[in-house]
Amino acid sequence: MESEGLDLVRQSLLIALWVSAPILIAGIVVGLVVSIAQAVTQVQEQTLSFVPKIAAMILVAVALLGWISAQMVEFAQQMFILPT
């Protein structure tokens, strides 16, 4: 019984990681590009790095909304089908 609960928690964490990974990767890539551009131009404005990261992450989230919702629905269906 305890191992089933741990499996559910593990699956929940894995699906959360799987769904959030593309959004986080987009933020990391854009942050890296902006940081390199700031280093090259020697412009060290703090807000300049946040706006492109947030915009990229929102765009990726909107673009992948169908895939994310399909993953979440599939996970929810698996949770309700589990034998008791």
C-alpha positions in Angstrom: 0.0 0.0 0.0 2.8 2.4 0.9 4.7 1.7 -2.3 1.6 2.5 -4.4 1.5 5.9 -2.7 5.1 6.5 -3.4 4.6 5.5 -7.0 1.8 8.0 -7.3 4.0 10.8 -5.9 6.8 9.8 -8.2 4.6 9.9 -11.2 3.2 13.3 -10.2 6.6 14.8 -9.8 7.8 13.3 -13.1 4.7 14.7 -15.0 5.3 18.1 -13.4 8.9 18.0 -14.5 8.0 16.8 -18.0 5.4 19.5 -18.5 7.4 22.4 -17.1 10.7 21.5 -18.8 10.1 23.1 -22.2 9.0 26.4 -20.5 12.0 26.4 -18.2 14.4 25.6 -21.0 13.1 28.5 -23.1 13.7 30.8 -20.1 17.2 29.5 -19.7 18.1 29.9 -23.3 16.7 33.4 -23.6 18.4 34.4 -20.4 21.7 33.1 -21.6 21.3 35.0 -24.9 20.4 38.2 -23.1 23.3 37.8 -20.7 25.8 37.3 -23.5 24.3 40.4 -25.3 24.6 42.4 -22.1 28.2 41.3 -21.6 29.1 42.2 -25.2 27.4 45.6 -25.1 28.3 46.3 -21.4 24.7 47.3 -20.7 23.9 46.0 -17.2 20.2 46.8 -16.8 18.5 44.3 -14.6 15.0 44.7 -16.1 16.4 44.0 -19.5 16.9 40.3 -18.7 13.5 39.7 -17.2 11.1 41.0 -19.9 12.5 38.8 -22.7 12.6 35.7 -20.4 9.0 36.2 -19.3 7.8 36.8 -22.9 9.6 33.7 -24.2 8.2 31.6 -21.4 4.7 32.8 -22.0 5.0 32.2 -25.8 6.3 28.6 -25.2 3.5 28.0 -22.7 0.8 29.2 -25.1 2.4 27.3 -28.0 2.5 24.0 -26.0 -0.9 24.5 -24.3 -2.5 21.7 -26.2 0.3 19.2 -25.4 0.4 20.3 -21.8 -3.3 19.8 -21.3 -3.2 16.4 -23.1 -0.4 15.3 -20.7 -2.4 16.4 -17.7 -5.6 14.8 -18.9 -3.8 11.5 -19.6 -2.3 11.6 -16.1 -5.6 12.4 -14.5 -7.2 9.5 -16.4 -4.5 7.2 -15.2 -5.1 8.2 -11.6 -8.8 7.4 -11.8 -8.3 4.1 -13.5 -5.8 2.8 -10.8 -7.1 -0.3 -9.1 -7.8 0.0 -5.4 
